[in-house]
Amino acid sequence: MLRLHNEKGVNPRLTVCRNCGKDVGVALLGAIESIYECSHCRAHCIGGRPAYDVCTACGFHGGFTFVRKVEEQEKLPVELCDDCKKNEEACAAAVAEGGVYWKCSSCGSQGAIKSTAPLAQAVRKQAGIETPKPVGVEFSESDCPVCGPNKVT
């Protein structure tokens, strides 16, 4: 088995897009190859506990639990690829113009519904959230545009 450690203990790991899984780069973990979880928001911290035990996701101080060691050939989902960044920016723009975010609880797909769609208008009206504040809706396999029976391409 090929080991990637060098003489200084640096351990490079391949990273993948946290959204689609495409390879995006390399992370240098060093000797600390652990994953910790914030006890407040459940966000994972890869490579060790964060500085001063402050969660970078929610700002909670203290309360991290060891989850596991990073496996030898494990690819780490740490950032977005260029395509997913562009999609995220397009979704944010659509929502700022009156659209709504959507995600599927079954397949994990996500996106935005444009403001011109009747569903987006109905969601905003029912939620009572005006543009440009973000709002979203969750689908399941029975109505998801990706994995549901009425797929949208």
N, C-alpha and C positions, 0 to 999 in steps of 0.2 A: 504494500500500500504506500502511495506517495504521501509524504508528510510535507506540509507547506511551511513549517516553522523554519525560521532562519536562526543564526547564532545569537541574535538579540532577543529572541522570544516573540518576534512579531508574527502574527498568525493571520495572513490575508484570507478573507472569505468572500466568495462571490455573493453579490447582492442582486435581488430581483425586484421588479416593480411590485409594490404592495397591492396593486389593483389587478393587473393582468398576468403577472408572473414572468414577463420578459426580462432577460438579463440586462442590468443597467450599470454595473461597476464592481468595485472591490472595496471592502471595508477592512481596516487593519484593527483587529481586536486586541492584539498583544496577548499577555498571559491570562487575562481575565476573559473567560469564555462562558459566562453565565447569563441566564435570562432571569430578570426579576420582574415582579408584577406589583403595580401600585394597589394598595388595599382600598383606595378610595374610588378610582375610576377604572381599574383593571387594565390600564395601559401597560405594555411590556417595555422594559428597558433592556436592551441587548448590550452585552459587554461588561456588565457590572452595575452596581447601584449608582444612581445619579449623584452629582455633587451636592453635598449638604442634605442629602435625602429629600430633595424637593422634586416632585414630579414635573417634568417638562410639558406634560399634556394638560394637567388640571391645576397645578400649583400647590397641591397638597404636600405638607411637610411631614416626613416620617411615615413609616408603615409600608415598607417594601418586603415582599416575600419571595424567597428563592423558588423558582419554578423548575429549572433543569439546566444542565450543561448543554451547550451548542454541540450538535453532533459533528463528526469529522468532515463529512462532505455536504453538510447542510447549506442550502442557499438561504440567505437572510432577506426577508421582505422589508426593506427600509425606506425606499423612496419611490417616486413615480417616474416612469419612462417619459420621453418627450411627447409621445402620442397621448398618454393619459393626462399629462399636464395640460396639453392643448384642449382636450375634452373637458377637463375640470374647469378651465377658464371659460370655455364656451357655455357650459352649464351655469356657471356663476353669472355670466352676462345675461343669459336667458331668464334666470330667476330675478335678477335686478330689474329686468324689463317687465316683470309681472308673471313670469312663469313659475313653476313649482318643481322642486326636486322630487325624484322618485327612487325607490329601491325595492328590491325583491327579497323577501325573507327566505325564499326557497333556494334561489340560485345565486344570490349575492350581486346580481346586476344592478346598476344604478345609472341615473342620467337626469335629464330635465325635460319637462313638458313646456312647450312654448306658450306664451301668454294668449295666443289666438285660439288655443284649444279650449273647447267648452269645459273639459275636466279641470284644467288649470283655473279657470274663472270660478267654477263651482267650489273647488278646494279653498281658494282664497276667501270666497264669500262665507262659506261655512265656518272656516277657522277665524274669520274676522281679522285677518292679517293683511295689511295694505302693502303695496309695492313701495319701496324696494326691499322690505324686510323678507328674509327667507322663510319658506314654509315647505313642507314636503308631505308625501303620501307613500304608504308602504303597500306593495302588492305581494301576492303569494302565487303559487303555481297555477291557481285557477284563473288569474287575471293578469299575469306578468306578460309584458310585450316581448320578452326574450324566451322564457321557458313555458309560457302558458299556451292554451289551445289556439289563441288568435295572435300568432307571432307577427311582429312588425319588423320589416327589414329596412 
